[in-house]
Amino acid sequence: MYDTHGAVNTGKGTQNVYIAAPSYTPPREGLRMAREERERLVALFVPPARFGVAVERIAKPGSTVLLDGPPGAGRHAAATVMLCRIRGTSGVISELTLDRAEEDDRLPLSPGQRYTIDLSRHGADQYTAVERSVRAYRAECEEVGAHLVVVLPHGLRRHLDAQLQPLVVSVGRPNALGVLRSHLRAHGLRTTAADLTVSEKLVSFIATASMRDIAWLAVRIDHGRTTKPSAGWSAWCEDAVKEMGDQSSDVAKLLNKHSECRPRALLLAAAMYSGTSVDVVHHAAQRLLKRLECEDPEAHPLVRPDFSRQLADVGGVSESGGVVRFDRWAQDEAVRLHFWRYFPDLRGEFITWAAEVGDTLLSPEQRLRVVERLAELCLRTDGQDELLAVVESWTGPNQSGLVAESIAALGRGACDERHGRAVRARLYHWAREGTLTPDRAQVVVQVCERVLVASYPNEALVRLHNLAVRGGVNGSDHARESMLQLAARERALYDQVIGRLCEALPKRADANLVMLAELLGPERSRDALRRRAWRRGWCHLMSRGDPTRWKPAVHLWLNALMRGSHAPGVLDDFVAAARRADCLTALYRTSYEWSRQSSTAKGAPQEARQTAARLWQKIDDAQGLSISVPGAASSRETV
């Protein structure tokens, strides 16, 4: 007996599979987890035909490759691995979206960085509408020397603009047996090609299965080995293939067997709260009956069968050690989806019932699990608007305590293949709203730093920046700190944030100047010294900001230089950034004030005077005053 641990075929239509649970990511660990996932993908990857051609084309800075191939062949994975194989590159791989609402509010592409655009779900009409944006990104990529892979809709190559046709590389379907062996090897199962042909059902399944389904098949085979070690390889494979089949007909048979409200409510409650206690499931079933107004007032609880018998009568549900579980793999998921899909008139009531997660009987982990199940059901039945409405109710002015649950729901939604764009658009709207409740502001920040930054770092930073300058007392500080920390941890993000703050200075100048000064300080920018973006930031800060804005950052740098920090050229960059006479004068006064304070304080007064003297000499040189200052370096500094 076991609970859901992976994907299941629950009927016709799109099968959305979630490999990881982004809502459980610790704060600011999204970048690390994304890197580890890419490393895992590269290790498992089996190259399709013509993959080498695509890798060769994308290697040159400024290159764009339009990737075509059959559905289910792992084109998105191929795009990621292509970018990982570019020599001399590291850091984030950003997935770009073509949302016209954000067209004028996005981060520019960064030199040497890697990007993808996934258009695999676009139809011909949809592609025609976004092709202009594809061409614009391609031109920008070429200009700055970035690398871009666009995953095309299959079969739509003939709709491409003639200028884009030479950029297309059509890859084939990877060797399915090789893919399965690779995933089994990751689970510690060493197999030969002959092992994978002992079961006709296995061979038939993988012949047409998507690469994603093959990955989940390996999970199921490994589960069979763990739970039934004596059954043997052939049995593990056949059971795994069977579990990958469609369970919706089995659920329909269960419902036909039970036409009354009570067993059906119990079945849905057991599925929604699978893995929790008998008390939780019983309480949930009672709440559902009450909400649907189908309680039987004539049947006293004492004359009904006990709850264990009721579970057994439903079929496929068991209670062991006080915990309710389904007997078949992923049957609980199939039951949930069947109710959501085939009782559309009750879907709203189901959502309201499932959203009542403040139940004291649930542990925090169980609440998050229920919320993720609710989010998945809404997304698979095109109920993204209902999911967003639930989160709004949880984070409204009169609600509190459901922040983690809101993050879990939006974390699922923001990465969904079909509806993620709509969820991220709502996050963008909230970030620009300016009047968020404390809970909602916290949710926006944490979804950006935990979830979006892993695949959509550009979008995460845009939302954090908007909230930082518009969020008021409820969101600005947290959003600003989150954005600055993310930028300081990743070179590409640092350069992009510097560029955005410089361009945004005329608007909401006070907030942008504060963030720019903080990002240019030694603690945030030690790895960014002498780069173009760092110098540009200082030029904008000194030329457009009052000296009181940048004085603390200069003081911090002088402290670092006094302590012997190896930061070549910092003083030269300060003088170059000041440029104008009034700025040079302000820089001199700032360093003179620092020198007096540092010389009288405990520590190293001699080092402080020497550091200030070197800066004064450079200021004099910039103004054409060749006055030698004792202790100053006559040539470019070498600290």
KARAZI-V852510 format. One record per residue. N is the residue number from 0. RES is the residue in three letters. SS is DSSP state (H for helix, E for strand, L for the rest). OMEGA is omega in whole degrees, 0 to 359 (999 if undefined). NEAR is the number of other C-alpha atoms within 12 Angstrom. Layout:
n=(N;N)
res=(RES;RES)
ss=(SS;SS)
omega=(OMEGA;OMEGA)
near=(NEAR;NEAR)
This chain:
n=(0;1;2;3;4;5;6;7;8;9;10;11;12;13;14;15;16;17;18;19;20;21;22;23;24;25;26;27;28;29;30;31;32;33;34;35;36;37;38;39;40;41;42;43;44;45;46;47;48;49;50;51;52;53;54;55;56;57;58;59;60;61;62;63;64;65;66;67;68;69;70;71;72;73;74;75;76;77;78;79;80;81;82;83;84;85;86;87;88;89;90;91;92;93;94;95;96;97;98;99;100;101;102;103;104;105;106;107;108;109;110;111;112;113;114;115;116;117;118;119;120;121;122;123;124;125;126;127;128;129;130;131;132;133;134;135;136;137;138;139;140;141;142;143;144;145;146;147;148;149;150;151;152;153;154;155;156;157;158;159;160;161;162;163;164;165;166;167;168;169;170;171;172;173;174;175;176;177;178;179;180;181;182;183;184;185;186;187;188;189;190;191;192;193;194;195;196;197;198;199;200;201;202;203;204;205;206;207;208;209;210;211;212;213;214;215;216;217;218;219;220;221;222;223;224;225;226;227;228;229;230;231;232;233;234;235;236;237;238;239;240;241;242;243;244;245;246;247;248;249;250;251;252;253;254;255;256;257;258;259;260;261;262;263;264;265;266;267;268;269;270;271;272;273;274;275;276;277;278;279;280;281;282;283;284;285;286;287;288;289;290;291;292;293;294;295;296;297;298;299;300;301;302;303;304;305;306;307;308;309;310;311;312;313;314;315;316;317;318;319;320;321;322;323;324;325;326;327;328;329;330;331;332;333;334;335;336;337;338;339;340;341;342;343;344;345;346;347;348;349;350;351;352;353;354;355;356;357;358;359;360;361;362;363;364;365;366;367;368;369;370;371;372;373;374;375;376;377;378;379;380;381;382;383;384;385;386;387;388;389;390;391;392;393;394;395;396;397;398;399;400;401;402;403;404;405;406;407;408;409;410;411;412;413;414;415;416;417;418;419;420;421;422;423;424;425;426;427;428;429;430;431;432;433;434;435;436;437;438;439;440;441;442;443;444;445;446;447;448;449;450;451;452;453;454;455;456;457;458;459;460;461;462;463;464;465;466;467;468;469;470;471;472;473;474;475;476;477;478;479;480;481;482;483;484;485;486;487;488;489;490;491;492;493;494;495;496;497;498;499;500;501;502;503;504;505;506;507;508;509;510;511;512;513;514;515;516;517;518;519;520;521;522;523;524;525;526;527;528;529;530;531;532;533;534;535;536;537;538;539;540;541;542;543;544;545;546;547;548;549;550;551;552;553;554;555;556;557;558;559;560;561;562;563;564;565;566;567;568;569;570;571;572;573;574;575;576;577;578;579;580;581;582;583;584;585;586;587;588;589;590;591;592;593;594;595;596;597;598;599;600;601;602;603;604;605;606;607;608;609;610;611;612;613;614;615;616;617;618;619;620;621;622;623;624;625;626;627;628;629;630;631;632;633;634;635;636;637;638)
res=(MET;TYR;ASP;THR;HIS;GLY;ALA;VAL;ASN;THR;GLY;LYS;GLY;THR;GLN;ASN;VAL;TYR;ILE;ALA;ALA;PRO;SER;TYR;THR;PRO;PRO;ARG;GLU;GLY;LEU;ARG;MET;ALA;ARG;GLU;GLU;ARG;GLU;ARG;LEU;VAL;ALA;LEU;PHE;VAL;PRO;PRO;ALA;ARG;PHE;GLY;VAL;ALA;VAL;GLU;ARG;ILE;ALA;LYS;PRO;GLY;SER;THR;VAL;LEU;LEU;ASP;GLY;PRO;PRO;GLY;ALA;GLY;ARG;HIS;ALA;ALA;ALA;THR;VAL;MET;LEU;CYS;ARG;ILE;ARG;GLY;THR;SER;GLY;VAL;ILE;SER;GLU;LEU;THR;LEU;ASP;ARG;ALA;GLU;GLU;ASP;ASP;ARG;LEU;PRO;LEU;SER;PRO;GLY;GLN;ARG;TYR;THR;ILE;ASP;LEU;SER;ARG;HIS;GLY;ALA;ASP;GLN;TYR;THR;ALA;VAL;GLU;ARG;SER;VAL;ARG;ALA;TYR;ARG;ALA;GLU;CYS;GLU;GLU;VAL;GLY;ALA;HIS;LEU;VAL;VAL;VAL;LEU;PRO;HIS;GLY;LEU;ARG;ARG;HIS;LEU;ASP;ALA;GLN;LEU;GLN;PRO;LEU;VAL;VAL;SER;VAL;GLY;ARG;PRO;ASN;ALA;LEU;GLY;VAL;LEU;ARG;SER;HIS;LEU;ARG;ALA;HIS;GLY;LEU;ARG;THR;THR;ALA;ALA;ASP;LEU;THR;VAL;SER;GLU;LYS;LEU;VAL;SER;PHE;ILE;ALA;THR;ALA;SER;MET;ARG;ASP;ILE;ALA;TRP;LEU;ALA;VAL;ARG;ILE;ASP;HIS;GLY;ARG;THR;THR;LYS;PRO;SER;ALA;GLY;TRP;SER;ALA;TRP;CYS;GLU;ASP;ALA;VAL;LYS;GLU;MET;GLY;ASP;GLN;SER;SER;ASP;VAL;ALA;LYS;LEU;LEU;ASN;LYS;HIS;SER;GLU;CYS;ARG;PRO;ARG;ALA;LEU;LEU;LEU;ALA;ALA;ALA;MET;TYR;SER;GLY;THR;SER;VAL;ASP;VAL;VAL;HIS;HIS;ALA;ALA;GLN;ARG;LEU;LEU;LYS;ARG;LEU;GLU;CYS;GLU;ASP;PRO;GLU;ALA;HIS;PRO;LEU;VAL;ARG;PRO;ASP;PHE;SER;ARG;GLN;LEU;ALA;ASP;VAL;GLY;GLY;VAL;SER;GLU;SER;GLY;GLY;VAL;VAL;ARG;PHE;ASP;ARG;TRP;ALA;GLN;ASP;GLU;ALA;VAL;ARG;LEU;HIS;PHE;TRP;ARG;TYR;PHE;PRO;ASP;LEU;ARG;GLY;GLU;PHE;ILE;THR;TRP;ALA;ALA;GLU;VAL;GLY;ASP;THR;LEU;LEU;SER;PRO;GLU;GLN;ARG;LEU;ARG;VAL;VAL;GLU;ARG;LEU;ALA;GLU;LEU;CYS;LEU;ARG;THR;ASP;GLY;GLN;ASP;GLU;LEU;LEU;ALA;VAL;VAL;GLU;SER;TRP;THR;GLY;PRO;ASN;GLN;SER;GLY;LEU;VAL;ALA;GLU;SER;ILE;ALA;ALA;LEU;GLY;ARG;GLY;ALA;CYS;ASP;GLU;ARG;HIS;GLY;ARG;ALA;VAL;ARG;ALA;ARG;LEU;TYR;HIS;TRP;ALA;ARG;GLU;GLY;THR;LEU;THR;PRO;ASP;ARG;ALA;GLN;VAL;VAL;VAL;GLN;VAL;CYS;GLU;ARG;VAL;LEU;VAL;ALA;SER;TYR;PRO;ASN;GLU;ALA;LEU;VAL;ARG;LEU;HIS;ASN;LEU;ALA;VAL;ARG;GLY;GLY;VAL;ASN;GLY;SER;ASP;HIS;ALA;ARG;GLU;SER;MET;LEU;GLN;LEU;ALA;ALA;ARG;GLU;ARG;ALA;LEU;TYR;ASP;GLN;VAL;ILE;GLY;ARG;LEU;CYS;GLU;ALA;LEU;PRO;LYS;ARG;ALA;ASP;ALA;ASN;LEU;VAL;MET;LEU;ALA;GLU;LEU;LEU;GLY;PRO;GLU;ARG;SER;ARG;ASP;ALA;LEU;ARG;ARG;ARG;ALA;TRP;ARG;ARG;GLY;TRP;CYS;HIS;LEU;MET;SER;ARG;GLY;ASP;PRO;THR;ARG;TRP;LYS;PRO;ALA;VAL;HIS;LEU;TRP;LEU;ASN;ALA;LEU;MET;ARG;GLY;SER;HIS;ALA;PRO;GLY;VAL;LEU;ASP;ASP;PHE;VAL;ALA;ALA;ALA;ARG;ARG;ALA;ASP;CYS;LEU;THR;ALA;LEU;TYR;ARG;THR;SER;TYR;GLU;TRP;SER;ARG;GLN;SER;SER;THR;ALA;LYS;GLY;ALA;PRO;GLN;GLU;ALA;ARG;GLN;THR;ALA;ALA;ARG;LEU;TRP;GLN;LYS;ILE;ASP;ASP;ALA;GLN;GLY;LEU;SER;ILE;SER;VAL;PRO;GLY;ALA;ALA;SER;SER;ARG;GLU;THR;VAL)
ss=(L;L;L;L;L;L;L;L;E;L;L;L;L;L;L;L;L;L;L;L;L;H;H;H;L;L;L;L;L;H;H;H;H;H;H;H;H;H;H;H;H;H;H;H;L;L;L;L;L;L;H;H;H;H;H;H;H;H;L;L;L;L;L;E;E;E;E;E;L;L;L;L;L;L;H;H;H;H;H;H;H;H;H;H;L;L;L;L;L;L;L;L;E;E;E;E;L;L;L;H;H;H;L;L;L;L;L;L;L;L;L;L;L;E;E;E;E;E;L;L;L;L;L;H;H;H;H;H;H;H;H;H;H;H;H;H;H;H;H;H;H;H;H;H;L;L;E;E;E;E;E;L;L;L;L;L;H;H;H;L;L;H;H;H;H;L;L;E;E;E;L;L;L;L;L;H;H;H;H;H;H;H;H;H;H;H;L;L;L;L;L;L;L;L;H;H;H;L;L;H;H;H;H;H;H;H;H;H;L;L;H;H;H;H;H;H;H;H;H;H;H;H;H;H;H;H;H;L;L;L;L;L;H;H;H;H;H;H;H;H;H;H;H;L;L;E;L;H;H;H;H;H;H;H;H;H;H;L;L;L;H;H;H;H;H;H;H;H;H;H;H;H;L;L;L;L;E;H;H;H;H;H;H;H;H;H;H;H;H;H;H;L;L;L;L;L;L;L;L;L;H;H;H;L;L;L;H;H;H;H;H;H;H;H;L;L;E;E;E;E;L;L;E;E;E;E;L;L;L;L;H;H;H;H;H;H;H;H;H;H;H;H;L;H;H;H;H;H;H;H;H;H;H;H;L;L;L;L;L;L;L;L;L;H;H;H;H;H;H;H;H;H;H;H;H;H;H;H;H;H;L;L;L;H;H;H;H;H;H;H;H;H;H;H;L;L;L;L;L;L;L;L;H;H;H;H;H;H;H;H;H;H;H;H;L;L;L;L;L;H;H;H;H;H;H;H;H;H;H;H;H;H;H;L;L;L;L;H;H;H;H;H;H;H;H;H;H;H;H;H;H;H;H;H;H;L;H;H;H;H;H;H;H;H;H;H;H;H;H;H;L;H;H;H;H;H;H;H;H;H;H;H;H;H;H;H;H;H;H;L;H;H;H;H;H;H;H;H;H;H;H;H;H;H;L;L;L;L;H;H;H;H;H;H;H;H;H;H;H;L;L;H;H;H;H;H;H;H;L;L;L;H;H;H;H;H;H;H;H;H;H;H;H;H;L;L;H;H;H;H;H;H;H;H;H;H;H;H;H;H;H;H;L;L;L;L;L;L;L;H;H;H;H;H;H;H;H;H;L;L;H;H;H;H;H;H;H;H;H;H;H;H;H;H;H;H;H;H;H;H;L;L;L;L;H;H;H;H;H;H;H;H;H;H;H;H;H;H;H;H;H;H;L;L;L;L;L;L;L;L;L;L;L;L;L;L;L;L;L)
omega=(183;181;179;176;182;185;177;176;185;177;182;177;183;176;178;182;180;184;182;180;187;183;179;183;175;182;177;176;181;180;180;181;178;179;179;178;177;178;178;180;180;181;183;193;173;187;173;177;179;178;180;178;180;180;180;183;185;187;184;177;182;184;172;175;174;189;177;180;182;177;179;182;180;183;180;176;179;179;180;181;176;183;178;184;177;181;176;178;178;178;190;165;187;173;183;175;185;182;184;180;182;186;182;183;181;177;176;175;185;182;176;184;190;185;172;170;182;178;188;181;180;171;183;181;180;181;180;182;184;184;178;179;177;179;180;178;180;180;179;178;180;183;186;180;177;179;185;173;178;177;186;168;183;176;183;182;183;180;184;171;184;180;181;184;181;182;186;169;180;178;180;177;179;176;187;178;178;178;180;179;180;180;177;178;178;177;178;180;178;182;173;178;180;180;186;178;181;181;178;179;179;180;180;182;186;180;183;185;174;179;179;179;178;177;180;175;178;177;182;177;178;178;177;178;182;186;181;187;183;184;178;187;183;180;179;182;183;177;181;178;179;181;177;182;182;180;185;179;177;178;179;178;178;181;177;179;182;181;181;182;190;181;178;177;179;179;180;179;179;180;183;184;179;182;177;185;176;181;181;181;179;180;180;178;179;178;181;178;180;181;181;178;178;174;178;184;183;185;179;181;184;181;177;172;178;190;178;179;178;178;180;181;180;178;177;182;181;176;180;181;179;182;182;179;174;185;182;177;173;179;178;178;179;179;181;184;180;178;182;187;189;170;186;180;182;186;178;178;178;182;179;179;182;181;179;187;180;182;181;179;183;171;178;179;179;178;180;180;179;180;180;176;178;180;180;180;179;183;182;178;177;180;181;178;177;178;179;177;177;180;178;178;179;185;179;184;184;182;175;174;181;179;181;179;178;178;179;181;181;176;174;186;185;181;181;184;183;190;180;181;180;179;179;176;178;176;178;179;179;182;181;186;176;183;183;171;179;181;183;177;179;180;180;182;187;175;178;187;180;191;187;186;182;183;183;184;178;180;179;182;177;180;179;180;178;179;181;182;183;192;180;185;186;187;190;186;181;180;180;181;179;181;182;178;179;180;182;183;186;186;183;180;178;182;182;179;176;180;181;181;178;180;184;186;179;179;180;188;184;182;182;178;178;180;181;179;180;183;181;179;186;182;182;192;183;181;186;187;174;176;184;182;180;179;180;179;179;177;180;183;183;184;185;183;174;180;179;179;186;180;180;180;176;178;180;179;178;175;181;180;179;181;176;178;181;183;185;171;183;181;176;181;177;182;179;180;182;174;186;182;182;178;178;178;178;178;178;181;180;181;178;177;178;181;180;179;184;182;181;180;177;178;185;183;180;179;179;180;180;179;179;182;178;179;180;179;181;176;178;179;180;180;179;179;184;179;182;179;181;179;181;177;182;177;180;185;180;180;999)
near=(25;27;31;30;28;35;35;40;33;35;25;19;13;18;28;31;29;29;19;24;32;39;39;29;28;19;28;34;27;35;35;25;28;29;25;18;26;30;21;19;30;23;20;26;38;31;33;33;22;22;35;23;22;40;33;21;28;41;30;26;30;28;37;43;45;46;48;40;34;27;27;31;38;38;44;37;35;44;48;42;36;44;44;35;29;29;18;14;24;22;33;39;41;40;34;35;33;32;23;15;16;25;19;15;22;33;35;34;37;37;28;33;41;48;48;46;39;37;36;32;24;23;19;21;15;19;30;22;19;28;31;21;25;35;29;20;36;33;23;26;32;25;20;21;26;35;48;50;46;50;45;43;34;32;21;29;28;17;22;28;20;13;16;25;21;17;29;33;34;34;33;27;30;33;25;37;33;29;37;44;33;33;34;30;22;21;23;17;23;19;23;16;18;15;23;32;24;20;23;17;24;34;25;20;28;36;25;22;31;27;38;34;36;40;39;32;43;43;38;38;41;33;32;30;26;19;18;20;15;12;17;20;28;26;26;32;38;30;30;37;33;25;38;38;29;27;29;30;19;24;33;26;17;27;28;15;17;20;15;18;25;35;34;35;39;40;48;42;43;48;47;51;48;47;37;34;27;32;25;32;39;36;27;38;35;29;29;34;28;20;22;23;16;19;21;16;11;10;11;11;16;9;9;15;17;15;30;27;17;29;35;23;23;35;32;31;40;34;31;20;12;18;25;36;37;36;26;31;38;38;42;42;43;44;48;44;41;36;35;35;28;19;21;18;13;18;27;27;23;36;39;25;32;38;38;29;38;25;24;14;21;26;18;22;20;26;35;36;33;40;43;37;38;45;49;42;39;40;40;34;32;27;29;33;24;30;45;39;24;32;41;33;25;33;29;24;17;14;19;22;24;32;36;38;42;46;48;41;47;54;48;47;47;44;37;35;28;29;30;35;31;29;37;39;30;29;41;35;26;33;39;28;24;25;23;30;29;31;32;42;44;39;44;56;49;44;50;49;45;42;44;50;48;40;40;38;43;43;43;45;50;45;47;48;46;41;44;40;37;31;33;24;20;28;36;35;27;29;39;40;29;36;46;40;30;42;44;31;29;32;31;37;41;39;42;39;47;45;33;37;46;37;26;30;26;17;16;19;23;24;30;37;39;33;41;48;42;35;44;49;34;28;23;31;38;27;25;32;32;25;24;20;32;38;31;31;45;45;31;37;44;38;29;29;30;23;30;22;31;38;33;25;34;40;36;28;40;40;32;25;31;31;21;18;20;19;26;23;25;38;41;32;35;45;36;30;32;36;27;20;20;20;32;33;23;29;41;33;23;31;40;27;22;31;31;24;21;27;23;16;14;12;15;21;21;21;28;35;31;32;41;40;32;40;47;38;33;37;38;26;25;27;22;11;13;15;19;19;22;16;19;28;24;20;15;18;24;19;25)
